[in-house]
Amino acid sequence: MAKSPQLQTAFTPTSSDEAPAQHVILAADAVHVWRVDLRVAMECVQRLETTLSSAERGRAVRFRFPEHRERFIVAHGALRDILSRYLDVPASELVFETNTHGKPALPEHAWLQFNLTHSGDLALVAVTRDRPVGIDVEHKSPPDDPARLVEQFFSDNENAAFSALPESQREAAFFTGWTRKEAYIKALGKGLSTPLDQFDVSLAPDQPARLLADRLHPDHPTHWSLLDLDPDVIGSDYAAALAISGPLPTLTLYHWLPSKP
């Protein structure tokens, strides 16, 4: 079995800054977010690949470019390693099932809720107990025409809010809005079958992340929470948001590191 990667704490908004032990305890009112740098040595890529399922390895080989294949392997290998720490089950023995919209789960450990996202050289993994969670990260490559993307994918209310922002804030608002919306639909577990124009999130970068309305689920704004992740923690080149059912829990962010050869 591949050697388990090392771990260190990168940021903890709680009072503790100690790195968790090999076994990680997850309280009912907590959410853990793990930051994974996808740039690792080839030796680490090869070790992580041994923990993947045959289906995951099959998905990896279908990538055209080697760097995309390697990022997939590291992201999914790190996910397995992270989840194994909560379950005391070897990473290679975890069995995932996906729903009809492609969201994975661990049917034998249904209490452990999780979500993976990756963009550029960064992956994030959110882990909770018995609470649906979604997370999204986007590398902030300047979009060609953010106003056109907002018009195409966002709701009428969001378009109005976007147009009311100063020009200097619109690119940042696009990324905050996009990650908040993606995190929410990922938490719902229905992917893009949930129309992006049927719910509203706050857009202004200097305002708290909020689910303002959901026309398909009118009660959700009072039962769901959104949170932006600090770019000083995840990286200034990225925007990221978390969505979770219920009130915002205690957040701890860990930095996953590959094991040394």
C-alpha positions, 0 to 999 in steps of 0.5 A: 500500500502507498505510504500515507502523505504527510499533513500540516495545518495551514490555517485554523480559524479555531483556537488550535493550530496543531496538525491533526494526527493520522486519525482525524476526528470530525465534530458534528458542528465542524467543516474541514477544508483541505488545500491540496497543491497538485504540483507534486513529484512524479514519485508521489503521482505514481504512489497515489495512482496505486490507491485509485480504483480501476475506474478512476485509473481509466478516467485518468488515462483518457486525458489527452495531456499528461499534466491534466492526467497527473492533476486528476490522479493527485486530486483523487488520490489526495481525496482518498487519503484524506477520507481514509483519515476519518474512517481508519480504512486504507485509501485504496479500499474506499468504495465510491458510488455516484448519484445520477448527477455524478456526485460521489458518496461512500455508501458504507460510511454515509455519515461522512459528507464530502466534496472535491473541486480543483482548478489550475494547480489547486484542489480543495476537499470539504468534509462534514458530518451528516450535512450536505456540502459543496465547494468550488474553486476557480483560477482567476484567469481574466474572463474574455467577457464577464458581462456576457457570461453573467448574462448567459448563466446568472439570474435576472436579479444577479444580472441587475446586481452585476450591472449596478456594480462599478466596472472596477468590481465586476471581474471580482464579482463574476468569480465570487458569484460563480464560485458561490453558485457552483458550490451551492449546486454541488452541495445539492448533488444535482449538478447543472440539472439545477438551472443557474438562473433559478436561484440568486446569490450575493455578488459584491466581493465586499459583501458576505456570501449569501443565498438570497433566493431559490425559486425551486426551493423557497425555504433554502435561503433560511436553511443553507449557508455560503462562505467565501474562502480567504484568498490569503489562505488558498492563494491570491490567484484563486476564488473559492466558496463553500455551501453547506446545509444549516448554519455555518459550522466551525471551519478548519482548513488543513494543508495536505502535503505529499509524503517524502520519498 
